[in-house]
């Protein structure tokens, strides 16, 4: 049985989600493993600048793992005395958009089951993409629907869910009540 703390930090772009998640990781008092789901792309200077900005904020003693796809396996291998900071679920979902519906459902289920078994603390950062218009193209709708479903299901099993927006952090676990995890 999982004896870890699982936290979800969600919000819009540039809201401070990652910074709040980093603060929570530091407060854990455990060795932090930063699980970066992005793909390194040396040809994209703007992307490299974003990555460097994130890296400069983090303490030097944090271990960084680049895990664009095999997230469940990485979590399953975590040591109990660590805190894994997964940044971000949106990037991870985007990396797996080529999976068909059935494969994605299996991947998502595997992640959610793994989270409940891991003995390490875990902090997940996730983007809120469903607050705008419905994307005009099928792949955009698939991304939005998959990420929204994953965030909802993960949020139900987390001890704490935070929304970071408008320069404020809201603890949704204290302010609200969870819905069922499954989306019909």
Residue frames as qw, qx, qy, qz and C-alpha x, y, z in Angstrom:
[[0.000, 0.888, 0.461, 0.000, 0.00, 0.00, 0.00],
 [0.372, 0.590, -0.013, 0.716, 1.19, 3.50, -0.82],
 [0.484, -0.673, -0.364, 0.425, 2.40, 5.46, 2.21],
 [0.387, 0.053, 0.154, 0.908, 3.58, 8.43, 0.17],
 [0.178, 0.687, 0.306, -0.635, 2.10, 11.85, -0.29],
 [0.391, 0.337, 0.615, 0.597, 0.78, 12.59, -3.78],
 [0.042, 0.678, 0.207, -0.704, 0.19, 16.20, -4.77],
 [0.454, 0.539, 0.528, 0.474, -1.18, 17.77, -7.95],
 [0.095, -0.595, -0.041, 0.797, -0.38, 21.37, -8.91],
 [0.399, 0.499, 0.654, 0.406, -2.43, 22.66, -11.81],
 [0.039, 0.787, 0.163, -0.594, -3.14, 25.95, -13.52],
 [0.608, 0.786, 0.114, -0.007, -2.72, 27.94, -16.72],
 [0.730, 0.363, -0.056, 0.576, 0.48, 28.79, -18.58],
 [0.302, 0.447, -0.235, 0.808, 2.95, 31.06, -16.77],
 [0.548, -0.700, -0.238, -0.392, 0.92, 30.90, -13.56],
 [0.156, -0.653, 0.618, -0.410, 3.76, 29.74, -11.31],
 [0.956, -0.129, -0.098, -0.245, 2.76, 26.06, -11.16],
 [0.817, 0.248, -0.390, 0.345, 6.31, 24.81, -11.43],
 [0.112, 0.523, -0.450, 0.715, 7.60, 27.31, -8.87],
 [0.669, -0.408, 0.231, -0.577, 4.93, 26.25, -6.36],
 [0.983, 0.004, -0.178, -0.045, 5.67, 22.57, -7.02],
 [0.590, 0.412, -0.454, 0.525, 9.38, 23.27, -6.46],
 [0.251, -0.530, 0.394, -0.708, 8.55, 24.98, -3.16],
 [0.883, -0.254, 0.084, -0.387, 6.54, 21.95, -2.05],
 [0.899, 0.214, -0.325, 0.200, 9.37, 19.61, -3.08],
 [0.279, 0.503, -0.497, 0.650, 11.86, 21.63, -1.01],
 [0.509, -0.443, 0.313, -0.668, 9.49, 21.54, 1.96],
 [0.931, -0.066, -0.301, -0.195, 9.31, 17.72, 1.76],
 [0.454, -0.715, 0.524, -0.087, 12.75, 17.48, 3.36],
 [0.890, 0.032, 0.439, 0.116, 13.53, 14.55, 1.06],
 [0.315, -0.287, 0.596, 0.681, 16.00, 14.11, -1.76],
 [0.548, 0.618, 0.196, -0.528, 14.27, 15.55, -4.83],
 [0.422, 0.028, 0.742, 0.520, 14.26, 13.90, -8.23],
 [0.364, 0.556, -0.001, -0.747, 13.02, 16.27, -10.91],
 [0.528, 0.226, 0.784, 0.236, 11.31, 14.23, -13.63],
 [0.201, 0.515, -0.210, -0.806, 11.34, 16.37, -16.78],
 [0.672, 0.364, 0.642, -0.063, 8.88, 15.11, -19.36],
 [0.387, 0.835, -0.138, -0.365, 10.08, 17.49, -22.07],
 [0.874, 0.250, 0.185, 0.372, 12.15, 16.36, -24.98],
 [0.341, -0.649, 0.220, 0.644, 15.45, 18.19, -25.23],
 [0.627, 0.663, 0.340, 0.229, 15.62, 20.01, -28.56],
 [0.494, -0.431, 0.124, 0.745, 18.96, 21.81, -29.09],
 [0.269, 0.303, 0.509, 0.760, 17.68, 23.26, -32.41],
 [0.204, -0.795, -0.448, -0.353, 14.93, 25.25, -30.64],
 [0.316, 0.283, -0.374, 0.825, 16.63, 28.17, -28.86],
 [0.438, -0.449, 0.046, -0.778, 13.46, 29.45, -27.22],
 [0.896, -0.284, -0.298, -0.168, 12.75, 25.96, -25.81],
 [0.706, 0.097, -0.431, 0.553, 16.32, 25.74, -24.51],
 [0.007, 0.407, -0.260, 0.876, 15.88, 29.10, -22.76],
 [0.709, -0.427, -0.105, -0.552, 12.73, 27.84, -21.05],
 [0.908, -0.138, -0.364, 0.154, 14.54, 24.71, -19.86],
 [0.496, 0.250, -0.374, 0.743, 17.49, 26.77, -18.59],
 [0.297, -0.507, 0.112, -0.802, 15.17, 29.12, -16.70],
 [0.868, -0.372, -0.171, -0.280, 13.64, 26.14, -14.89],
 [0.847, 0.037, -0.362, 0.389, 17.07, 24.63, -14.17],
 [0.248, 0.442, -0.313, 0.803, 18.45, 27.86, -12.68],
 [0.535, -0.534, 0.048, -0.653, 15.61, 27.98, -10.14],
 [0.935, -0.250, -0.230, -0.102, 16.26, 24.48, -8.83],
 [0.525, -0.727, 0.442, 0.027, 18.79, 23.56, -6.14],
 [0.315, 0.623, -0.696, -0.166, 22.03, 22.06, -7.46],
 [0.224, -0.247, 0.924, -0.188, 21.59, 18.84, -5.45],
 [0.756, 0.295, 0.336, -0.478, 18.36, 17.87, -7.21],
 [0.376, -0.082, 0.831, 0.401, 18.73, 14.99, -9.63],
 [0.540, 0.466, -0.060, -0.699, 17.11, 15.55, -13.04],
 [0.468, 0.079, 0.856, 0.207, 15.77, 12.67, -15.13],
 [0.359, 0.313, -0.340, -0.811, 14.64, 13.27, -18.71],
 [0.285, 0.179, 0.939, -0.068, 11.62, 10.98, -19.10],
 [0.314, 0.154, -0.273, -0.896, 9.51, 11.99, -22.10],
 [0.658, -0.034, -0.527, -0.537, 7.53, 8.73, -22.24],
 [0.649, -0.102, -0.746, 0.109, 8.28, 5.99, -19.68],
 [0.260, -0.561, 0.268, -0.738, 6.77, 7.80, -16.70],
 [0.875, -0.356, -0.055, -0.325, 5.14, 4.80, -14.98],
 [0.895, 0.073, -0.297, 0.324, 8.36, 2.79, -14.98],
 [0.285, 0.485, -0.340, 0.753, 10.31, 5.75, -13.61],
 [0.511, -0.530, 0.172, -0.655, 7.83, 6.25, -10.77],
 [0.955, -0.204, -0.169, -0.130, 7.81, 2.54, -9.97],
 [0.777, 0.194, -0.338, 0.495, 11.61, 2.61, -9.53],
 [0.079, -0.763, 0.194, -0.612, 11.54, 5.53, -7.05],
 [0.433, 0.006, -0.735, 0.523, 13.14, 5.08, -3.66],
 [0.358, -0.706, -0.611, 0.014, 10.83, 5.62, -0.63],
 [0.413, -0.625, -0.201, 0.631, 12.93, 8.44, 0.85],
 [0.253, 0.011, 0.363, 0.896, 12.64, 10.63, -2.25],
 [0.335, 0.672, 0.369, -0.548, 10.27, 13.24, -3.60],
 [0.410, 0.204, 0.636, 0.621, 9.62, 13.06, -7.32],
 [0.228, 0.640, 0.145, -0.719, 8.56, 16.29, -9.01],
 [0.482, 0.311, 0.717, 0.397, 7.00, 15.47, -12.39],
 [0.155, 0.738, 0.066, -0.654, 6.91, 18.53, -14.65],
 [0.479, 0.094, 0.299, -0.820, 4.68, 18.31, -16.63],
 [0.538, 0.244, 0.798, -0.121, 1.80, 16.00, -17.39],
 [0.526, 0.750, 0.114, -0.384, 0.75, 18.12, -20.37],
 [0.199, 0.690, -0.635, -0.283, 4.11, 17.62, -22.03],
 [0.317, -0.157, 0.935, -0.023, 3.98, 13.89, -21.26],
 [0.593, 0.496, 0.567, -0.284, 0.49, 13.60, -22.78],
 [0.435, 0.797, -0.195, -0.372, 1.68, 15.53, -25.86],
 [0.041, -0.540, 0.817, 0.197, 4.60, 13.12, -26.25],
 [0.299, 0.060, 0.952, -0.042, 2.13, 10.22, -26.43],
 [0.510, 0.440, 0.129, -0.728, -0.47, 11.70, -28.78],
 [0.429, 0.348, -0.695, -0.461, 0.38, 9.16, -31.46],
 [0.125, 0.029, 0.967, -0.220, -1.07, 6.37, -29.29],
 [0.366, -0.343, -0.633, -0.589, -4.46, 5.10, -30.39],
 [0.541, -0.530, 0.036, -0.652, -7.35, 5.37, -27.93],
 [0.935, -0.271, -0.218, -0.066, -6.98, 1.85, -26.53],
 [0.714, 0.164, -0.335, 0.592, -3.22, 2.17, -26.02],
 [0.012, -0.511, 0.218, -0.831, -3.64, 5.57, -24.37],
 [0.723, -0.502, -0.068, -0.470, -6.28, 4.20, -21.97],
 [0.925, -0.140, -0.267, 0.233, -3.87, 1.43, -20.98],
 [0.483, 0.337, -0.275, 0.760, -1.00, 3.93, -20.53],
 [0.281, -0.561, 0.097, -0.773, -3.18, 6.23, -18.42],
 [0.861, -0.413, -0.151, -0.256, -4.48, 3.37, -16.26],
 [0.835, 0.038, -0.320, 0.445, -0.95, 2.09, -15.72],
 [0.215, 0.444, -0.268, 0.827, 0.18, 5.52, -14.54],
 [0.520, -0.530, 0.045, -0.668, -2.74, 5.96, -12.14],
 [0.937, -0.275, -0.210, -0.039, -2.25, 2.47, -10.69],
 [0.695, 0.211, -0.331, 0.603, 1.50, 3.02, -10.32],
 [0.061, -0.580, 0.198, -0.788, 0.97, 6.30, -8.48],
 [0.730, -0.500, 0.006, -0.465, -1.09, 4.47, -5.87],
 [0.967, -0.135, -0.162, 0.145, 1.66, 1.89, -5.27],
 [0.538, 0.507, -0.301, 0.603, 4.81, 4.03, -5.14],
 [0.620, -0.583, -0.389, 0.353, 6.31, 4.66, -1.69],
 [0.378, -0.012, -0.002, 0.926, 8.01, 7.96, -2.68],
 [0.163, 0.697, 0.324, -0.619, 6.36, 11.37, -2.41],
 [0.389, 0.308, 0.594, 0.633, 5.19, 12.63, -5.81],
 [0.140, 0.667, 0.193, -0.706, 4.30, 16.11, -6.98],
 [0.463, 0.390, 0.651, 0.458, 2.73, 16.41, -10.42],
 [0.088, 0.476, -0.040, -0.874, 2.52, 19.63, -12.42],
 [0.343, 0.424, 0.788, 0.287, -0.30, 19.78, -14.97],
 [0.048, 0.028, -0.215, -0.975, -1.61, 22.42, -17.30],
 [0.386, 0.526, 0.623, -0.431, -5.28, 23.40, -17.44],
 [0.123, -0.071, 0.609, 0.780, -6.13, 23.39, -21.13],
 [0.003, 0.492, 0.837, 0.240, -9.91, 23.13, -21.09],
 [0.061, -0.646, -0.418, 0.636, -10.73, 26.69, -20.01],
 [0.091, 0.413, -0.324, -0.847, -10.70, 28.10, -23.52],
 [0.707, 0.356, -0.150, -0.592, -12.46, 27.37, -26.75],
 [0.897, 0.033, 0.441, 0.021, -12.74, 23.84, -28.08],
 [0.259, -0.453, 0.598, 0.608, -9.76, 23.31, -30.40],
 [0.618, 0.530, -0.096, -0.572, -10.70, 23.47, -34.07],
 [0.549, 0.446, -0.684, -0.180, -8.60, 20.46, -35.02],
 [0.908, -0.219, -0.312, -0.175, -8.90, 16.80, -33.94],
 [0.692, 0.116, -0.497, 0.511, -5.40, 16.43, -32.45],
 [0.031, -0.373, 0.320, -0.871, -5.94, 19.52, -30.27],
 [0.723, -0.342, -0.051, -0.598, -9.24, 18.08, -29.00],
 [0.894, -0.053, -0.434, 0.103, -7.58, 14.74, -28.31],
 [0.425, 0.257, -0.484, 0.720, -4.81, 16.44, -26.31],
 [0.305, -0.376, 0.211, -0.849, -7.25, 18.55, -24.31],
 [0.842, -0.256, -0.183, -0.437, -9.54, 15.60, -23.57],
 [0.833, 0.029, -0.483, 0.267, -6.71, 13.25, -22.58],
 [0.280, 0.268, -0.466, 0.796, -5.01, 15.75, -20.31],
 [0.466, -0.371, 0.093, -0.798, -8.30, 16.82, -18.74],
 [0.898, -0.204, -0.304, -0.244, -9.28, 13.22, -18.03],
 [0.717, 0.106, -0.505, 0.468, -5.87, 12.36, -16.58],
 [0.052, 0.341, -0.369, 0.863, -5.79, 15.45, -14.34],
 [0.659, -0.358, -0.035, -0.661, -9.29, 14.72, -13.06],
 [0.923, -0.144, -0.353, -0.043, -8.53, 11.09, -12.27],
 [0.576, 0.193, -0.475, 0.637, -5.19, 11.92, -10.66],
 [0.158, -0.458, 0.211, -0.849, -6.72, 14.72, -8.61],
 [0.793, -0.386, -0.178, -0.436, -9.15, 12.31, -6.97],
 [0.915, -0.165, -0.295, 0.220, -6.32, 10.13, -5.63],
 [0.394, 0.448, -0.321, 0.736, -4.08, 13.01, -4.49],
 [0.412, -0.488, -0.569, 0.518, -3.81, 14.11, -0.88],
 [0.033, -0.707, -0.134, 0.693, -3.63, 17.72, -2.01],
 [0.470, 0.533, 0.490, 0.504, -4.59, 19.52, -5.22],
 [0.177, -0.613, -0.082, 0.765, -3.46, 23.10, -5.76],
 [0.454, 0.751, 0.378, 0.297, -4.62, 25.58, -8.39],
 [0.387, -0.437, 0.062, 0.810, -2.11, 28.32, -9.19],
 [0.277, 0.630, 0.507, 0.520, -3.62, 31.27, -11.04],
 [0.069, -0.898, -0.176, -0.397, -3.70, 35.05, -10.91],
 [0.193, 0.595, -0.504, 0.596, -0.62, 35.14, -8.70],
 [0.577, -0.402, 0.441, -0.558, -2.27, 33.03, -6.00],
 [0.276, 0.110, -0.955, -0.009, -2.15, 29.44, -4.82],
 [0.695, -0.227, 0.090, -0.676, -5.46, 27.85, -3.89],
 [0.104, -0.156, 0.973, -0.136, -5.62, 24.54, -2.04],
 [0.581, -0.064, -0.434, -0.686, -8.58, 22.94, -3.82],
 [0.497, -0.129, -0.848, 0.128, -8.50, 19.99, -1.41],
 [0.118, -0.268, -0.605, 0.741, -9.54, 22.35, 1.40],
 [0.267, 0.237, -0.004, -0.934, -11.96, 24.42, -0.67],
 [0.649, 0.174, -0.373, -0.640, -13.81, 21.76, -2.62],
 [0.772, -0.099, 0.583, -0.232, -14.99, 18.18, -2.81],
 [0.083, -0.308, 0.819, 0.477, -13.65, 15.60, -5.25],
 [0.786, 0.254, -0.112, -0.553, -15.84, 14.20, -8.01],
 [0.937, -0.022, 0.343, 0.059, -15.51, 10.60, -9.06],
 [0.366, -0.525, 0.546, 0.540, -12.28, 9.87, -10.87],
 [0.400, 0.186, 0.785, 0.434, -13.73, 8.30, -14.01],
 [0.290, 0.376, -0.102, -0.874, -15.19, 10.42, -16.76],
 [0.609, 0.335, 0.708, -0.126, -18.18, 8.95, -18.51]]
